[in-house]
Amino acid sequence: MEAHVYDFDPAIVARDPLLQPFSIKHVTFRNRIMSTSHACGLEVNGMPEEAYQRYHEEKAKGGVGLSMFGGSSNVDIDSPNIFRQLNVGTDAIIPHLQRFSARMHGRGAALMCQITHLGRRGDPYGGDRLPTIAPSPVRETAHRSIPKEMDEHDIDRVVRAYAAAARRCKEGGLDGIETLAGGHLIGQFLSPATNRRTDRFGGSLENRCRFALMVHDAIRKAVGDDFLVGMRFVVDEGPDGALRFDECVRIALVLKEAGGIDFFNAIYGTMDTLAALTVYNMPGMGSPLAPWVEPVGAFRREVGLPVFHAARIADLASARFAVREGKLDMAGMTRAQIADPHIVAKLASGREEEIRPCVGATHCQSQHRPSCLHNPATGRELTFSHVVAKTRGPARRVVVIGGGPAGLEAARVSAERGHDVSLYEAASEFGGQVLIGATGSWRRDLKGIVEWRVAELQRLGATLRTDAYMEGEDIAALNPDVVIMATGGLPLADLERGAELCTTTWDVLTGQAALSGEVLVFDGTGRHPGPLAAERAIGMGARVEYVSIDAQLAEELTYAERTRWKRLFLRFGIRPVPETRLVAVRRQDNRLLATLASDVSGEVSTRLVDHVVIEQGTIPLDEVYRDLRSRSANDGVSDLAAMVRAAPQPRGDREGFELHRIGDAVASRNIHSAMLDALRICSAL
């Protein structure tokens, strides 16, 4: 996809504050929207190779003003690669940066890198298994290391490493860099919670600033005044930290007056624990939009330097308000651009309603990052285009059965290809399991996944039918060229005996089951339905015991989702029983006797309860698919190698239509996997 696919509307560009240029020194950003640095998970041996660069280039094609990259890029050997960071501690990175900057500048976007030393946030068993270092030997909860207290030799070495890393970034053709204070080594010196020194680097505010001043003085000497140097800086550590707003402002003014800082990239809260990271530092679904814009705006007024900021600025309205009201200079819409890297181009061309929304699901923070829950092209730019190309062959009649996430995406991609698409959903509205998942207290934003696709299908002219249960004969009568079965699944209940006595999580979440008294919830997946059902049971006034097959609550989810459920369970007074299986259920005295077995001890125990709620995923609803196989040219078989390459599927030797099934109609998985199935099959139709 090339940027010129979008024709910018001069009137929109002229009036929207987000589309106005902004300059720091000699660097002009073409607009006020940026992507902040993050470890996207696409590096190869610490280097930003082709996939990494293409991921960012897509944002440049989509019009972003500034793309920062290299979240937590390591400057020295005792800051190890533990979550797919870049290594800016070696000259080997320079040629990669030169290619990277050339392609981004060629697309009109500025490019910067974040450089850092993790300090105690590192891992003594990662990389070269060196001790972590910090101003004081205070353990960080999240990353578990007990660091070595730095002596002045360590301090001098790390200062030189920062300067060398900045020099490499300049030689790589970048527009600038930022260091990272909050939670990393510079911030560990600044905060009295982690700096307990009594020498010239500890105690007073001035002493605690000394290391940061030395780092930035060395950087400035290495890169000169014609290279932008900023700092990702905490404006308030929040309730879990030691630095309040006023002291953060004082520190920022000390750094500003020293002359080594061109801008601040403002953040809020600490990152020492997963809870703090989730609730304050990187809030997601269930948190208010743009929660820290006001304190960041107050910081900007006090400091008087350009300020960038990103924290759940998920929509253009929030970003526009923040920029228009002078709260910040550049709006970081990082996760929003993981959902749709073409936000700026769509805005500037009058197609704002076509922007794929970020729903805050935090799937991009999973171990599979940078994948978006509902944009499977993100992170796969070597395989997929973010703008679905029109087919080069004849338009085909594509029939999609099932209007959940897999079916909606299959229909959307097929319609974008220019095919004649009809979508049939047996229920009265589209959405499938997404509608069930959106019933929880903090999961309502999931509906954006459905609403956007329905709107896109209407724009594309697809035929949409609800309350339309289709048998094999009905489908065949449509004379399709391609049939995509996205019929999803039905709840699985697999016990030695008594499964018929149990209530499924679906029954609870769809309002078909009322719960009271003592309720046992058994979670066999570690996904959302179990906790959602427990929350619903509590809301009905029931008393809940929660038993899970996994070692911790919500094992399959991202740390942000898991943390939110842990906080809610504490509020509910639920203490999950881990690594325990539900074996059987039988009636006893008008109640249910549940037999449990511990995977750890092998001990068997029982619970006498009023209801047993069971979550074990789904089994495919595939009766109609099996009926259609004999009528299809390919016997309903999808070639997996072609699928992974997003290549056209072999047609087979028989007459008939092409038949595929996707999503939970194949096996019980998540939304992203269902949509990836759809994209892989339908982008090649």
Buried (B, 14 or more C-beta within 10 A) or exposed (E): BEBEEBEBBEEBBEEBBBBBEBEBBEBEBBBBBBBBBBBBBBBEEBBBBBBBBBBBBBBBBBBBBBBBBBBBBBBBBBBBBBBBBBBBBBEEBBEBBBBBBBBBBEBBBBBBBBBBBBBBBBBBEBBEEBEBBBBBBBBBEBBBBEBBEBEEEBBEBBBBBBBBBBBBBBBBBBBBBBBBBBBBBBBBBBBBBBBEBEEEBBBEEEBBBBBBBBBBBBBBEBBEEEBBBBBBBBBBBBEBBEBEBEBBBBBBBBBBEBEBBBBBBBBBBBBBBBBBBBBBBBBBBBBEBBBBBEBBBBBBEBBEBBBBBBBBBBBBEBBBBBBEEEBBBBBBBBBBBBBBBBBBBBBBBBBBEBBBBBBBBBBBBBEEBBBBBBBBBBBBBEBBEBBBEEBEEEBBBBBBBBBBBBBBBBBBBBBBBBBBBBBBBBBEEBBBBBBBBBBBEBBBBBBBBBBBBBEBBEEBEBBBEEEBEBEBEBBBEBEBBBBBBBBBBEBBBEBEEBBEBBBBBBBBBEEEBEBEEBBBBBBBBBBBBBBBBBBBBBEEEBBBBBBBBBEEBBBBBBBBBBBBBBBBBEEBEBEBBBBBBBBBBEEEEEBBBBBBBBEEEEEEEEBEBBBBBBBBBBBBBBEBBEBBBEBBBBBBBBBEEBBEEBBBBEEBEEEBBBBBBBBBBBEBBBBBBBBBBBBBBBBBB
